[in-house]
Amino acid sequence: MSNSIHITEANFESEVLQSPIPVLIEFWAAWCGPCRMMAPLLDELAEEYAGTIKVAKINVDEEPHLVERHGVASVPVMVLYKQGELIRQKTGAQTKAVIENLFKDLL
């Protein structure tokens, strides 16, 4: 999680809605095995695409309002924002290639 931005209700607007670049968010939980499995992939993507896409995480146990706002029923869930709009969502553990395909056409 070191390369990802931690999103909270307090910084959601500034980090996501007002971001000049696309924001890829993972809704995750510490107790979620698939979430832990995806963590290194998201760190890699954060490094590889630094400056062109923002990779962020929302802990579902700490941010219930954001979970409700996005209708998250299970984790992990990947959501993609561009120019303040939610444009894509994918549920379940994904490979690096699948995650990249969520945003590559926007770069």
C-alpha positions in Angstrom: 0.0 0.0 0.0 3.0 2.2 0.2 2.6 3.6 -3.3 -1.1 4.1 -3.1 -3.0 7.0 -1.7 -5.3 6.3 1.3 -8.7 7.8 0.5 -11.1 8.9 3.3 -14.3 10.7 3.3 -12.3 13.8 4.3 -10.0 13.8 1.2 -12.3 12.1 -1.4 -13.3 15.3 -3.1 -9.8 16.7 -3.3 -8.0 13.4 -4.2 -10.6 11.9 -6.5 -13.3 14.3 -7.7 -10.9 17.1 -8.3 -8.0 15.0 -9.6 -6.6 16.2 -13.0 -5.7 12.6 -13.9 -7.8 9.4 -13.7 -8.1 7.8 -10.3 -8.1 4.0 -9.9 -9.5 3.1 -6.5 -9.6 -0.3 -4.8 -12.1 -0.9 -2.0 -10.4 -3.3 0.2 -10.2 -4.8 3.7 -7.3 -6.1 5.9 -9.2 -9.4 6.4 -9.7 -9.9 2.6 -7.3 -12.5 1.2 -7.8 -11.5 -2.5 -7.3 -7.8 -1.5 -3.9 -8.7 0.1 -3.0 -10.6 -3.1 -3.8 -7.6 -5.3 -1.8 -5.1 -3.1 1.6 -5.7 -4.9 0.0 -5.4 -8.3 -1.6 -2.0 -7.3 1.8 -0.8 -6.0 3.4 -1.8 -9.3 0.8 0.1 -11.2 1.1 3.1 -9.0 4.9 3.2 -9.7 4.6 2.5 -13.5 1.9 5.0 -14.1 2.9 7.7 -11.7 1.8 11.1 -13.0 -0.6 9.6 -15.5 -3.0 7.8 -13.2 -3.5 8.0 -9.4 -3.9 4.6 -7.6 -5.8 4.8 -4.3 -7.4 2.6 -1.7 -10.4 2.8 0.5 -10.6 0.6 3.5 -14.2 -0.6 3.7 -14.1 -1.0 7.5 -13.0 2.6 8.0 -15.1 4.4 5.4 -18.7 3.1 5.6 -20.1 6.2 3.9 -17.9 5.8 0.8 -18.8 2.1 0.7 -22.5 2.9 0.8 -22.1 5.7 -1.8 -20.5 3.3 -4.2 -22.8 0.3 -3.5 -19.9 -1.9 -2.5 -21.3 -5.3 -1.3 -18.1 -7.4 -1.5 -14.3 -6.7 -1.8 -12.1 -6.2 -3.6 -13.8 -3.7 -6.0 -12.0 -1.5 -8.4 -13.5 1.8 -9.5 -12.2 4.3 -12.0 -12.9 8.0 -11.9 -12.1 10.5 -14.6 -12.8 14.2 -14.3 -14.9 13.6 -11.2 -17.1 10.9 -12.7 -17.3 7.2 -11.9 -16.8 5.6 -15.3 -15.9 1.9 -14.6 -16.2 -0.6 -11.9 -14.9 -4.2 -11.6 -15.6 -6.6 -8.7 -13.3 -9.4 -7.5 -9.6 -10.1 -7.6 -8.0 -9.2 -11.0 -4.8 -9.7 -12.8 -2.5 -6.8 -13.5 -3.4 -6.9 -17.2 -7.2 -6.7 -16.4 -6.6 -3.8 -14.1 -4.5 -2.0 -16.7 -7.3 -2.5 -19.2 -9.6 -0.5 -17.0 -7.7 2.7 -17.6 -5.2 2.3 -20.5 -7.6 3.7 -23.1 -7.9 6.9 -21.1 -4.1 7.7 -21.1 
